[in-house]
Amino acid sequence: MNNLISFTEKLAQSRSHLIYTLRGKDKLTGLDAWWIIQIDSQKEPIFLKLSKKGHFNIEKYGKTLESGFGERPTPKILAQIKAKYS
């Protein structure tokens, strides 16, 4: 049984192409920030258009998997996301 992947894990892995890293400024602090998000597949076309224009509410288009301050996620965080969703 330990070799079986749960339905939730399979679903997450099948949606790995919907994971994006966004960079910008935190609205509250003005500091550099990043977000790793998984977009709802039906909302992806709208998300892609809005992401080129600037500010929008990420949570309307998917869920935040990780976020933090700085210019980009650490290699450790990227490796964790890749292991979980690839």
PDB file of N, CA, C and O in Angstrom:
ATOM      1  N   MET A   1       0.803  -1.207   0.000  1.00  0.00           N
ATOM      2  CA  MET A   1       0.000   0.000   0.000  1.00  0.00           C
ATOM      3  C   MET A   1       0.845   1.270   0.000  1.00  0.00           C
ATOM      4  O   MET A   1       0.395   2.295  -0.512  1.00  0.00           O
ATOM      5  N   ASN A   2       2.049   1.237   0.555  1.00  0.00           N
ATOM      6  CA  ASN A   2       2.882   2.423   0.612  1.00  0.00           C
ATOM      7  C   ASN A   2       3.307   2.907  -0.763  1.00  0.00           C
ATOM      8  O   ASN A   2       3.678   4.071  -0.914  1.00  0.00           O
ATOM      9  N   ASN A   3       3.263   2.042  -1.768  1.00  0.00           N
ATOM     10  CA  ASN A   3       3.666   2.419  -3.117  1.00  0.00           C
ATOM     11  C   ASN A   3       2.563   3.137  -3.880  1.00  0.00           C
ATOM     12  O   ASN A   3       2.813   3.716  -4.938  1.00  0.00           O
ATOM     13  N   LEU A   4       1.365   3.103  -3.360  1.00  0.00           N
ATOM     14  CA  LEU A   4       0.255   3.743  -4.043  1.00  0.00           C
ATOM     15  C   LEU A   4       0.282   5.246  -3.837  1.00  0.00           C
ATOM     16  O   LEU A   4       0.567   5.737  -2.744  1.00  0.00           O
ATOM     17  N   ILE A   5      -0.021   5.964  -4.903  1.00  0.00           N
ATOM     18  CA  ILE A   5      -0.121   7.418  -4.823  1.00  0.00           C
ATOM     19  C   ILE A   5      -1.595   7.751  -4.610  1.00  0.00           C
ATOM     20  O   ILE A   5      -2.460   7.216  -5.304  1.00  0.00           O
ATOM     21  N   SER A   6      -1.879   8.618  -3.665  1.00  0.00           N
ATOM     22  CA  SER A   6      -3.265   8.977  -3.403  1.00  0.00           C
ATOM     23  C   SER A   6      -3.862   9.728  -4.587  1.00  0.00           C
ATOM     24  O   SER A   6      -3.146  10.296  -5.412  1.00  0.00           O
ATOM     25  N   PHE A   7      -5.167   9.715  -4.646  1.00  0.00           N
ATOM     26  CA  PHE A   7      -5.876  10.433  -5.703  1.00  0.00           C
ATOM     27  C   PHE A   7      -5.481  11.906  -5.704  1.00  0.00           C
ATOM     28  O   PHE A   7      -5.253  12.490  -6.763  1.00  0.00           O
ATOM     29  N   THR A   8      -5.400  12.503  -4.519  1.00  0.00           N
ATOM     30  CA  THR A   8      -5.031  13.919  -4.417  1.00  0.00           C
ATOM     31  C   THR A   8      -3.641  14.173  -4.982  1.00  0.00           C
ATOM     32  O   THR A   8      -3.433  15.160  -5.688  1.00  0.00           O
ATOM     33  N   GLU A   9      -2.688  13.297  -4.682  1.00  0.00           N
ATOM     34  CA  GLU A   9      -1.327  13.454  -5.210  1.00  0.00           C
ATOM     35  C   GLU A   9      -1.319  13.311  -6.726  1.00  0.00           C
ATOM     36  O   GLU A   9      -0.647  14.078  -7.416  1.00  0.00           O
ATOM     37  N   LYS A  10      -2.059  12.334  -7.254  1.00  0.00           N
ATOM     38  CA  LYS A  10      -2.125  12.162  -8.712  1.00  0.00           C
ATOM     39  C   LYS A  10      -2.720  13.399  -9.376  1.00  0.00           C
ATOM     40  O   LYS A  10      -2.230  13.859 -10.407  1.00  0.00           O
ATOM     41  N   LEU A  11      -3.777  13.929  -8.775  1.00  0.00           N
ATOM     42  CA  LEU A  11      -4.404  15.117  -9.334  1.00  0.00           C
ATOM     43  C   LEU A  11      -3.442  16.288  -9.327  1.00  0.00           C
ATOM     44  O   LEU A  11      -3.330  17.003 -10.323  1.00  0.00           O
ATOM     45  N   ALA A  12      -2.751  16.494  -8.224  1.00  0.00           N
ATOM     46  CA  ALA A  12      -1.787  17.594  -8.129  1.00  0.00           C
ATOM     47  C   ALA A  12      -0.694  17.430  -9.173  1.00  0.00           C
ATOM     48  O   ALA A  12      -0.310  18.405  -9.820  1.00  0.00           O
ATOM     49  N   GLN A  13      -0.188  16.220  -9.347  1.00  0.00           N
ATOM     50  CA  GLN A  13       0.873  15.975 -10.326  1.00  0.00           C
ATOM     51  C   GLN A  13       0.382  16.199 -11.750  1.00  0.00           C
ATOM     52  O   GLN A  13       1.135  16.690 -12.592  1.00  0.00           O
ATOM     53  N   SER A  14      -0.867  15.847 -12.029  1.00  0.00           N
ATOM     54  CA  SER A  14      -1.384  16.021 -13.380  1.00  0.00           C
ATOM     55  C   SER A  14      -1.593  17.493 -13.716  1.00  0.00           C
ATOM     56  O   SER A  14      -1.763  17.844 -14.884  1.00  0.00           O
ATOM     57  N   ARG A  15      -1.583  18.351 -12.711  1.00  0.00           N
ATOM     58  CA  ARG A  15      -1.791  19.784 -12.920  1.00  0.00           C
ATOM     59  C   ARG A  15      -0.499  20.575 -12.787  1.00  0.00           C
ATOM     60  O   ARG A  15      -0.537  21.796 -12.639  1.00  0.00           O
ATOM     61  N   SER A  16       0.650  19.894 -12.837  1.00  0.00           N
ATOM     62  CA  SER A  16       1.928  20.574 -12.621  1.00  0.00           C
ATOM     63  C   SER A  16       2.189  21.671 -13.652  1.00  0.00           C
ATOM     64  O   SER A  16       2.909  22.629 -13.367  1.00  0.00           O
ATOM     65  N   HIS A  17       1.617  21.541 -14.837  1.00  0.00           N
ATOM     66  CA  HIS A  17       1.828  22.578 -15.858  1.00  0.00           C
ATOM     67  C   HIS A  17       1.075  23.870 -15.510  1.00  0.00           C
ATOM     68  O   HIS A  17       1.264  24.893 -16.168  1.00  0.00           O
ATOM     69  N   LEU A  18       0.236  23.826 -14.495  1.00  0.00           N
ATOM     70  CA  LEU A  18      -0.520  25.004 -14.085  1.00  0.00           C
ATOM     71  C   LEU A  18       0.132  25.739 -12.916  1.00  0.00           C
ATOM     72  O   LEU A  18      -0.496  26.593 -12.289  1.00  0.00           O
ATOM     73  N   ILE A  19       1.379  25.413 -12.625  1.00  0.00           N
ATOM     74  CA  ILE A  19       2.095  26.050 -11.518  1.00  0.00           C
ATOM     75  C   ILE A  19       2.990  27.157 -12.068  1.00  0.00           C
ATOM     76  O   ILE A  19       3.764  26.952 -13.002  1.00  0.00           O
ATOM     77  N   TYR A  20       2.861  28.328 -11.463  1.00  0.00           N
ATOM     78  CA  TYR A  20       3.607  29.507 -11.905  1.00  0.00           C
ATOM     79  C   TYR A  20       4.277  30.170 -10.715  1.00  0.00           C
ATOM     80  O   TYR A  20       3.778  30.111  -9.592  1.00  0.00           O
ATOM     81  N   THR A  21       5.413  30.801 -10.976  1.00  0.00           N
ATOM     82  CA  THR A  21       6.073  31.637  -9.976  1.00  0.00           C
ATOM     83  C   THR A  21       5.884  33.086 -10.401  1.00  0.00           C
ATOM     84  O   THR A  21       6.232  33.470 -11.518  1.00  0.00           O
ATOM     85  N   LEU A  22       5.336  33.873  -9.504  1.00  0.00           N
ATOM     86  CA  LEU A  22       5.133  35.295  -9.766  1.00  0.00           C
ATOM     87  C   LEU A  22       6.053  36.096  -8.856  1.00  0.00           C
ATOM     88  O   LEU A  22       6.320  35.702  -7.721  1.00  0.00           O
ATOM     89  N   ARG A  23       6.526  37.210  -9.361  1.00  0.00           N
ATOM     90  CA  ARG A  23       7.356  38.112  -8.566  1.00  0.00           C
ATOM     91  C   ARG A  23       6.754  39.503  -8.635  1.00  0.00           C
ATOM     92  O   ARG A  23       6.201  39.913  -9.655  1.00  0.00           O
ATOM     93  N   GLY A  24       6.874  40.214  -7.533  1.00  0.00           N
ATOM     94  CA  GLY A  24       6.357  41.581  -7.490  1.00  0.00           C
ATOM     95  C   GLY A  24       6.632  42.214  -6.156  1.00  0.00           C
ATOM     96  O   GLY A  24       7.573  41.846  -5.453  1.00  0.00           O
ATOM     97  N   LYS A  25       5.801  43.172  -5.816  1.00  0.00           N
ATOM     98  CA  LYS A  25       5.903  43.874  -4.540  1.00  0.00           C
ATOM     99  C   LYS A  25       4.718  43.483  -3.676  1.00  0.00           C
ATOM    100  O   LYS A  25       3.581  43.420  -4.142  1.00  0.00           O
ATOM    101  N   ASP A  26       5.007  43.222  -2.413  1.00  0.00           N
ATOM    102  CA  ASP A  26       3.944  42.949  -1.456  1.00  0.00           C
ATOM    103  C   ASP A  26       3.100  44.205  -1.290  1.00  0.00           C
ATOM    104  O   ASP A  26       3.631  45.299  -1.102  1.00  0.00           O
ATOM    105  N   LYS A  27       1.793  44.042  -1.361  1.00  0.00           N
ATOM    106  CA  LYS A  27       0.881  45.186  -1.299  1.00  0.00           C
ATOM    107  C   LYS A  27       0.971  45.952   0.022  1.00  0.00           C
ATOM    108  O   LYS A  27       0.890  47.180   0.041  1.00  0.00           O
ATOM    109  N   LEU A  28       1.135  45.232   1.104  1.00  0.00           N
ATOM    110  CA  LEU A  28       1.139  45.878   2.424  1.00  0.00           C
ATOM    111  C   LEU A  28       2.472  46.518   2.796  1.00  0.00           C
ATOM    112  O   LEU A  28       2.500  47.599   3.384  1.00  0.00           O
ATOM    113  N   THR A  29       3.576  45.854   2.453  1.00  0.00           N
ATOM    114  CA  THR A  29       4.892  46.332   2.892  1.00  0.00           C
ATOM    115  C   THR A  29       5.692  47.044   1.810  1.00  0.00           C
ATOM    116  O   THR A  29       6.594  47.825   2.115  1.00  0.00           O
ATOM    117  N   GLY A  30       5.367  46.779   0.546  1.00  0.00           N
ATOM    118  CA  GLY A  30       6.143  47.339  -0.551  1.00  0.00           C
ATOM    119  C   GLY A  30       7.443  46.600  -0.812  1.00  0.00           C
ATOM    120  O   GLY A  30       8.227  46.999  -1.673  1.00  0.00           O
ATOM    121  N   LEU A  31       7.677  45.507  -0.060  1.00  0.00           N
ATOM    122  CA  LEU A  31       8.901  44.723  -0.226  1.00  0.00           C
ATOM    123  C   LEU A  31       8.797  43.784  -1.425  1.00  0.00           C
ATOM    124  O   LEU A  31       7.701  43.395  -1.830  1.00  0.00           O
ATOM    125  N   ASP A  32       9.961  43.424  -1.992  1.00  0.00           N
ATOM    126  CA  ASP A  32       9.983  42.406  -3.042  1.00  0.00           C
ATOM    127  C   ASP A  32       9.395  41.119  -2.482  1.00  0.00           C
ATOM    128  O   ASP A  32       9.678  40.742  -1.345  1.00  0.00           O
ATOM    129  N   ALA A  33       8.581  40.452  -3.278  1.00  0.00           N
ATOM    130  CA  ALA A  33       7.942  39.219  -2.831  1.00  0.00           C
ATOM    131  C   ALA A  33       7.756  38.286  -4.024  1.00  0.00           C
ATOM    132  O   ALA A  33       7.837  38.701  -5.180  1.00  0.00           O
ATOM    133  N   TRP A  34       7.505  37.016  -3.712  1.00  0.00           N
ATOM    134  CA  TRP A  34       7.251  36.013  -4.749  1.00  0.00           C
ATOM    135  C   TRP A  34       6.124  35.099  -4.268  1.00  0.00           C
ATOM    136  O   TRP A  34       5.879  34.956  -3.070  1.00  0.00           O
ATOM    137  N   TRP A  35       5.453  34.492  -5.231  1.00  0.00           N
ATOM    138  CA  TRP A  35       4.365  33.574  -4.956  1.00  0.00           C
ATOM    139  C   TRP A  35       4.472  32.412  -5.929  1.00  0.00           C
ATOM    140  O   TRP A  35       4.696  32.624  -7.121  1.00  0.00           O
ATOM    141  N   ILE A  36       4.316  31.202  -5.444  1.00  0.00           N
ATOM    142  CA  ILE A  36       4.194  30.033  -6.310  1.00  0.00           C
ATOM    143  C   ILE A  36       2.733  29.640  -6.232  1.00  0.00           C
ATOM    144  O   ILE A  36       2.220  29.325  -5.158  1.00  0.00           O
ATOM    145  N   ILE A  37       2.070  29.658  -7.369  1.00  0.00           N
ATOM    146  CA  ILE A  37       0.633  29.418  -7.386  1.00  0.00           C
ATOM    147  C   ILE A  37       0.270  28.314  -8.367  1.00  0.00           C
ATOM    148  O   ILE A  37       0.965  28.081  -9.357  1.00  0.00           O
ATOM    149  N   GLN A  38      -0.827  27.647  -8.070  1.00  0.00           N
ATOM    150  CA  GLN A  38      -1.384  26.653  -8.978  1.00  0.00           C
ATOM    151  C   GLN A  38      -2.712  27.217  -9.476  1.00  0.00           C
ATOM    152  O   GLN A  38      -3.639  27.446  -8.701  1.00  0.00           O
ATOM    153  N   ILE A  39      -2.778  27.430 -10.766  1.00  0.00           N
ATOM    154  CA  ILE A  39      -3.917  28.086 -11.393  1.00  0.00           C
ATOM    155  C   ILE A  39      -5.016  27.077 -11.719  1.00  0.00           C
ATOM    156  O   ILE A  39      -4.741  25.941 -12.102  1.00  0.00           O
ATOM    157  N   ASP A  40      -6.254  27.509 -11.561  1.00  0.00           N
ATOM    158  CA  ASP A  40      -7.401  26.729 -11.997  1.00  0.00           C
ATOM    159  C   ASP A  40      -7.334  26.655 -13.529  1.00  0.00           C
ATOM    160  O   ASP A  40      -7.203  27.685 -14.190  1.00  0.00           O
ATOM    161  N   SER A  41      -7.421  25.461 -14.086  1.00  0.00           N
ATOM    162  CA  SER A  41      -7.229  25.284 -15.539  1.00  0.00           C
ATOM    163  C   SER A  41      -8.215  26.099 -16.369  1.00  0.00           C
ATOM    164  O   SER A  41      -7.867  26.570 -17.452  1.00  0.00           O
ATOM    165  N   GLN A  42      -9.428  26.270 -15.881  1.00  0.00           N
ATOM    166  CA  GLN A  42     -10.427  27.037 -16.628  1.00  0.00           C
ATOM    167  C   GLN A  42     -10.133  28.532 -16.613  1.00  0.00           C
ATOM    168  O   GLN A  42     -10.586  29.266 -17.491  1.00  0.00           O
ATOM    169  N   LYS A  43      -9.383  28.978 -15.626  1.00  0.00           N
ATOM    170  CA  LYS A  43      -9.069  30.402 -15.499  1.00  0.00           C
ATOM    171  C   LYS A  43      -7.686  30.757 -16.032  1.00  0.00           C
ATOM    172  O   LYS A  43      -7.284  31.920 -15.991  1.00  0.00           O
ATOM    173  N   GLU A  44      -6.962  29.768 -16.530  1.00  0.00           N
ATOM    174  CA  GLU A  44      -5.596  30.014 -16.986  1.00  0.00           C
ATOM    175  C   GLU A  44      -5.494  31.080 -18.080  1.00  0.00           C
ATOM    176  O   GLU A  44      -4.624  31.946 -17.981  1.00  0.00           O
ATOM    177  N   PRO A  45      -6.343  31.062 -19.123  1.00  0.00           N
ATOM    178  CA  PRO A  45      -6.210  32.096 -20.158  1.00  0.00           C
ATOM    179  C   PRO A  45      -6.354  33.521 -19.608  1.00  0.00           C
ATOM    180  O   PRO A  45      -5.615  34.419 -20.013  1.00  0.00           O
ATOM    181  N   ILE A  46      -7.293  33.728 -18.697  1.00  0.00           N
ATOM    182  CA  ILE A  46      -7.478  35.049 -18.101  1.00  0.00           C
ATOM    183  C   ILE A  46      -6.279  35.399 -17.235  1.00  0.00           C
ATOM    184  O   ILE A  46      -5.783  36.525 -17.275  1.00  0.00           O
ATOM    185  N   PHE A  47      -5.813  34.430 -16.451  1.00  0.00           N
ATOM    186  CA  PHE A  47      -4.644  34.642 -15.606  1.00  0.00           C
ATOM    187  C   PHE A  47      -3.437  35.075 -16.437  1.00  0.00           C
ATOM    188  O   PHE A  47      -2.733  36.014 -16.066  1.00  0.00           O
ATOM    189  N   LEU A  48      -3.197  34.397 -17.553  1.00  0.00           N
ATOM    190  CA  LEU A  48      -2.035  34.718 -18.387  1.00  0.00           C
ATOM    191  C   LEU A  48      -2.109  36.150 -18.919  1.00  0.00           C
ATOM    192  O   LEU A  48      -1.092  36.842 -18.977  1.00  0.00           O
ATOM    193  N   LYS A  49      -3.297  36.593 -19.304  1.00  0.00           N
ATOM    194  CA  LYS A  49      -3.458  37.975 -19.778  1.00  0.00           C
ATOM    195  C   LYS A  49      -3.204  38.970 -18.647  1.00  0.00           C
ATOM    196  O   LYS A  49      -2.483  39.953 -18.819  1.00  0.00           O
ATOM    197  N   LEU A  50      -3.805  38.700 -17.491  1.00  0.00           N
ATOM    198  CA  LEU A  50      -3.656  39.627 -16.366  1.00  0.00           C
ATOM    199  C   LEU A  50      -2.230  39.668 -15.826  1.00  0.00           C
ATOM    200  O   LEU A  50      -1.767  40.715 -15.373  1.00  0.00           O
ATOM    201  N   SER A  51      -1.537  38.539 -15.873  1.00  0.00           N
ATOM    202  CA  SER A  51      -0.182  38.502 -15.318  1.00  0.00           C
ATOM    203  C   SER A  51       0.780  39.385 -16.112  1.00  0.00           C
ATOM    204  O   SER A  51       1.808  39.810 -15.586  1.00  0.00           O
ATOM    205  N   LYS A  52       0.458  39.656 -17.349  1.00  0.00           N
ATOM    206  CA  LYS A  52       1.295  40.539 -18.166  1.00  0.00           C
ATOM    207  C   LYS A  52       0.990  42.008 -17.890  1.00  0.00           C
ATOM    208  O   LYS A  52       1.819  42.878 -18.157  1.00  0.00           O
ATOM    209  N   LYS A  53      -0.197  42.283 -17.358  1.00  0.00           N
ATOM    210  CA  LYS A  53      -0.624  43.668 -17.140  1.00  0.00           C
ATOM    211  C   LYS A  53      -0.244  44.223 -15.781  1.00  0.00           C
ATOM    212  O   LYS A  53      -0.040  45.430 -15.645  1.00  0.00           O
ATOM    213  N   GLY A  54      -0.146  43.369 -14.772  1.00  0.00           N
ATOM    214  CA  GLY A  54       0.227  43.896 -13.462  1.00  0.00           C
ATOM    215  C   GLY A  54      -0.620  43.360 -12.334  1.00  0.00           C
ATOM    216  O   GLY A  54      -0.767  42.146 -12.194  1.00  0.00           O
ATOM    217  N   HIS A  55      -1.176  44.232 -11.534  1.00  0.00           N
ATOM    218  CA  HIS A  55      -1.842  43.887 -10.279  1.00  0.00           C
ATOM    219  C   HIS A  55      -3.157  43.144 -10.494  1.00  0.00           C
ATOM    220  O   HIS A  55      -3.980  43.517 -11.330  1.00  0.00           O
ATOM    221  N   PHE A  56      -3.326  42.075  -9.705  1.00  0.00           N
ATOM    222  CA  PHE A  56      -4.590  41.349  -9.666  1.00  0.00           C
ATOM    223  C   PHE A  56      -4.597  40.448  -8.442  1.00  0.00           C
ATOM    224  O   PHE A  56      -3.552  40.212  -7.836  1.00  0.00           O
ATOM    225  N   ASN A  57      -5.763  39.948  -8.080  1.00  0.00           N
ATOM    226  CA  ASN A  57      -5.909  39.091  -6.909  1.00  0.00           C
ATOM    227  C   ASN A  57      -5.609  37.647  -7.302  1.00  0.00           C
ATOM    228  O   ASN A  57      -6.401  37.010  -7.996  1.00  0.00           O
ATOM    229  N   ILE A  58      -4.476  37.142  -6.860  1.00  0.00           N
ATOM    230  CA  ILE A  58      -4.034  35.785  -7.208  1.00  0.00           C
ATOM    231  C   ILE A  58      -5.073  34.749  -6.814  1.00  0.00           C
ATOM    232  O   ILE A  58      -5.323  33.804  -7.562  1.00  0.00           O
ATOM    233  N   GLU A  59      -5.677  34.918  -5.651  1.00  0.00           N
ATOM    234  CA  GLU A  59      -6.596  33.908  -5.118  1.00  0.00           C
ATOM    235  C   GLU A  59      -7.847  33.717  -5.971  1.00  0.00           C
ATOM    236  O   GLU A  59      -8.536  32.707  -5.826  1.00  0.00           O
ATOM    237  N   LYS A  60      -8.151  34.656  -6.848  1.00  0.00           N
ATOM    238  CA  LYS A  60      -9.303  34.499  -7.746  1.00  0.00           C
ATOM    239  C   LYS A  60      -9.027  33.484  -8.854  1.00  0.00           C
ATOM    240  O   LYS A  60      -9.959  32.988  -9.487  1.00  0.00           O
ATOM    241  N   TYR A  61      -7.758  33.175  -9.090  1.00  0.00           N
ATOM    242  CA  TYR A  61      -7.385  32.338 -10.222  1.00  0.00           C
ATOM    243  C   TYR A  61      -6.772  31.004  -9.841  1.00  0.00           C
ATOM    244  O   TYR A  61      -6.532  30.166 -10.710  1.00  0.00           O
ATOM    245  N   GLY A  62      -6.515  30.791  -8.560  1.00  0.00           N
ATOM    246  CA  GLY A  62      -5.937  29.534  -8.110  1.00  0.00           C
ATOM    247  C   GLY A  62      -5.581  29.621  -6.649  1.00  0.00           C
ATOM    248  O   GLY A  62      -6.119  30.443  -5.908  1.00  0.00           O
ATOM    249  N   LYS A  63      -4.661  28.757  -6.238  1.00  0.00           N
ATOM    250  CA  LYS A  63      -4.271  28.773  -4.828  1.00  0.00           C
ATOM    251  C   LYS A  63      -2.768  28.975  -4.703  1.00  0.00           C
ATOM    252  O   LYS A  63      -1.991  28.523  -5.545  1.00  0.00           O
ATOM    253  N   THR A  64      -2.379  29.654  -3.648  1.00  0.00           N
ATOM    254  CA  THR A  64      -0.975  29.885  -3.365  1.00  0.00           C
ATOM    255  C   THR A  64      -0.391  28.648  -2.704  1.00  0.00           C
ATOM    256  O   THR A  64      -0.879  28.197  -1.667  1.00  0.00           O
ATOM    257  N   LEU A  65       0.655  28.103  -3.307  1.00  0.00           N
ATOM    258  CA  LEU A  65       1.332  26.931  -2.747  1.00  0.00           C
ATOM    259  C   LEU A  65       2.416  27.349  -1.767  1.00  0.00           C
ATOM    260  O   LEU A  65       2.595  26.720  -0.724  1.00  0.00           O
ATOM    261  N   GLU A  66       3.137  28.409  -2.103  1.00  0.00           N
ATOM    262  CA  GLU A  66       4.209  28.958  -1.257  1.00  0.00           C
ATOM    263  C   GLU A  66       4.330  30.444  -1.579  1.00  0.00           C
ATOM    264  O   GLU A  66       3.963  30.884  -2.668  1.00  0.00           O
ATOM    265  N   SER A  67       4.840  31.202  -0.635  1.00  0.00           N
ATOM    266  CA  SER A  67       5.117  32.620  -0.883  1.00  0.00           C
ATOM    267  C   SER A  67       6.169  33.084   0.111  1.00  0.00           C
ATOM    268  O   SER A  67       6.408  32.445   1.137  1.00  0.00           O
ATOM    269  N   GLY A  68       6.788  34.202  -0.215  1.00  0.00           N
ATOM    270  CA  GLY A  68       7.793  34.726   0.687  1.00  0.00           C
ATOM    271  C   GLY A  68       8.332  36.059   0.200  1.00  0.00           C
ATOM    272  O   GLY A  68       7.961  36.550  -0.866  1.00  0.00           O
ATOM    273  N   PHE A  69       9.203  36.626   0.996  1.00  0.00           N
ATOM    274  CA  PHE A  69       9.828  37.896   0.636  1.00  0.00           C
ATOM    275  C   PHE A  69      11.192  37.648   0.013  1.00  0.00           C
ATOM    276  O   PHE A  69      11.869  36.667   0.319  1.00  0.00           O
ATOM    277  N   GLY A  70      11.575  38.560  -0.868  1.00  0.00           N
ATOM    278  CA  GLY A  70      12.831  38.454  -1.592  1.00  0.00           C
ATOM    279  C   GLY A  70      12.530  38.443  -3.081  1.00  0.00           C
ATOM    280  O   GLY A  70      11.374  38.527  -3.497  1.00  0.00           O
ATOM    281  N   GLU A  71      13.585  38.339  -3.875  1.00  0.00           N
ATOM    282  CA  GLU A  71      13.399  38.385  -5.324  1.00  0.00           C
ATOM    283  C   GLU A  71      12.893  37.081  -5.905  1.00  0.00           C
ATOM    284  O   GLU A  71      12.224  37.082  -6.938  1.00  0.00           O
ATOM    285  N   ARG A  72      13.206  35.959  -5.251  1.00  0.00           N
ATOM    286  CA  ARG A  72      12.782  34.655  -5.775  1.00  0.00           C
ATOM    287  C   ARG A  72      12.790  33.608  -4.683  1.00  0.00           C
ATOM    288  O   ARG A  72      13.420  33.791  -3.641  1.00  0.00           O
ATOM    289  N   PRO A  73      12.080  32.496  -4.923  1.00  0.00           N
ATOM    290  CA  PRO A  73      12.083  31.402  -3.948  1.00  0.00           C
ATOM    291  C   PRO A  73      13.476  30.781  -3.829  1.00  0.00           C
ATOM    292  O   PRO A  73      14.274  30.831  -4.765  1.00  0.00           O
ATOM    293  N   THR A  74      13.748  30.207  -2.681  1.00  0.00           N
ATOM    294  CA  THR A  74      15.034  29.536  -2.477  1.00  0.00           C
ATOM    295  C   THR A  74      15.072  28.238  -3.289  1.00  0.00           C
ATOM    296  O   THR A  74      14.020  27.690  -3.619  1.00  0.00           O
ATOM    297  N   PRO A  75      16.252  27.745  -3.610  1.00  0.00           N
ATOM    298  CA  PRO A  75      16.350  26.457  -4.304  1.00  0.00           C
ATOM    299  C   PRO A  75      15.657  25.323  -3.533  1.00  0.00           C
ATOM    300  O   PRO A  75      15.092  24.413  -4.139  1.00  0.00           O
ATOM    301  N   LYS A  76      15.703  25.385  -2.209  1.00  0.00           N
ATOM    302  CA  LYS A  76      15.052  24.359  -1.392  1.00  0.00           C
ATOM    303  C   LYS A  76      13.530  24.357  -1.614  1.00  0.00           C
ATOM    304  O   LYS A  76      12.924  23.296  -1.764  1.00  0.00           O
ATOM    305  N   ILE A  77      12.931  25.528  -1.633  1.00  0.00           N
ATOM    306  CA  ILE A  77      11.484  25.619  -1.861  1.00  0.00           C
ATOM    307  C   ILE A  77      11.143  25.146  -3.262  1.00  0.00           C
ATOM    308  O   ILE A  77      10.169  24.416  -3.444  1.00  0.00           O
ATOM    309  N   LEU A  78      11.920  25.545  -4.247  1.00  0.00           N
ATOM    310  CA  LEU A  78      11.666  25.100  -5.623  1.00  0.00           C
ATOM    311  C   LEU A  78      11.775  23.583  -5.739  1.00  0.00           C
ATOM    312  O   LEU A  78      10.978  22.954  -6.437  1.00  0.00           O
ATOM    313  N   ALA A  79      12.746  22.998  -5.065  1.00  0.00           N
ATOM    314  CA  ALA A  79      12.908  21.539  -5.084  1.00  0.00           C
ATOM    315  C   ALA A  79      11.715  20.850  -4.425  1.00  0.00           C
ATOM    316  O   ALA A  79      11.251  19.817  -4.907  1.00  0.00           O
ATOM    317  N   GLN A  80      11.221  21.412  -3.337  1.00  0.00           N
ATOM    318  CA  GLN A  80      10.049  20.835  -2.658  1.00  0.00           C
ATOM    319  C   GLN A  80       8.809  20.880  -3.561  1.00  0.00           C
ATOM    320  O   GLN A  80       8.055  19.910  -3.635  1.00  0.00           O
ATOM    321  N   ILE A  81       8.608  21.987  -4.231  1.00  0.00           N
ATOM    322  CA  ILE A  81       7.451  22.125  -5.135  1.00  0.00           C
ATOM    323  C   ILE A  81       7.604  21.145  -6.287  1.00  0.00           C
ATOM    324  O   ILE A  81       6.645  20.469  -6.659  1.00  0.00           O
ATOM    325  N   LYS A  82       8.804  21.064  -6.855  1.00  0.00           N
ATOM    326  CA  LYS A  82       9.030  20.140  -7.966  1.00  0.00           C
ATOM    327  C   LYS A  82       8.779  18.685  -7.539  1.00  0.00           C
ATOM    328  O   LYS A  82       8.153  17.921  -8.272  1.00  0.00           O
ATOM    329  N   ALA A  83       9.266  18.312  -6.361  1.00  0.00           N
ATOM    330  CA  ALA A  83       9.071  16.946  -5.871  1.00  0.00           C
ATOM    331  C   ALA A  83       7.604  16.634  -5.642  1.00  0.00           C
ATOM    332  O   ALA A  83       7.152  15.520  -5.907  1.00  0.00           O
ATOM    333  N   LYS A  84       6.869  17.603  -5.156  1.00  0.00           N
ATOM    334  CA  LYS A  84       5.465  17.368  -4.815  1.00  0.00           C
ATOM    335  C   LYS A  84       4.547  17.397  -6.035  1.00  0.00           C
ATOM    336  O   LYS A  84       3.573  16.648  -6.088  1.00  0.00           O
ATOM    337  N   TYR A  85       4.844  18.253  -7.017  1.00  0.00           N
ATOM    338  CA  TYR A  85       3.917  18.482  -8.115  1.00  0.00           C
ATOM    339  C   TYR A  85       4.398  18.019  -9.475  1.00  0.00           C
ATOM    340  O   TYR A  85       3.712  18.252 -10.471  1.00  0.00           O
ATOM    341  N   SER A  86       5.545  17.376  -9.553  1.00  0.00           N
ATOM    342  CA  SER A  86       6.030  16.891 -10.867  1.00  0.00           C
ATOM    343  C   SER A  86       5.838  15.400 -10.990  1.00  0.00           C
ATOM    344  O   SER A  86       6.184  14.816 -12.018  1.00  0.00           O
TER     345      SER A  86
END
